[in-house]
Amino acid sequence: MKEAPSLVVHADESCLGNGREGPNPGGAAALIEARTRGGIARRDIYISSPDTTNNRMALAGAIATIALLSRKGRRVRVTYVSDSEYLVKGMREWVPAWRERGWRRKGGAIENLELWQTLARVSADHDVSWRWVRGHAGHVKNEYANDLAMRAAEQQLTSAGAVDSGFQVWLEARRRRGQFTDYDPDAAFDALAAEAVAE
């Protein structure tokens, strides 16, 4: 049987004024990477909401991204990298336990239950490995996803599916300011994709 292709997703979310009184606009974004015959193909996806929370945007962003991957009708291996502990711990630990208990938890109602159920359903179409990275700690592609999510939140932008990525232009602009000068984005992709295959 042919091995499922490997994709790497770097995702982040933003909520302006998370938890404060009044509407809190939010955004979520992802950089989707896949190896093709011509090299690494990169696409962006971003969504927005006029009133949300960081946690809801992390879930909504993951749903939008993984559902988009399902449109081609092909199972893929996805390494989903996020700085949301809520999302990553939830999909690794909480969801399997909740599902076993009929979508209940010991301590009462599950917050954002419908989003968790939707994410569990769309993720079942693929082999998804959930990885956590510390936010704002120099992880280049997470920084890019953060900038996209912030822009989506501030301007209330939603992409029409996956669009041409602005990552390379963004990276070159950062390098001109002396940042990430030794970073090889293709090698970083290959390392994460190889880890996923080895798991």
Helices and strands as residue ranges (DSSP letters): E 6-15, E 26-36, E 39-49, H 54-70, E 77-82, H 85-89, I 90-94, H 95-100, H 113-123, E 127-132, H 140-155, E 163-164, H 167-176, H 185-198
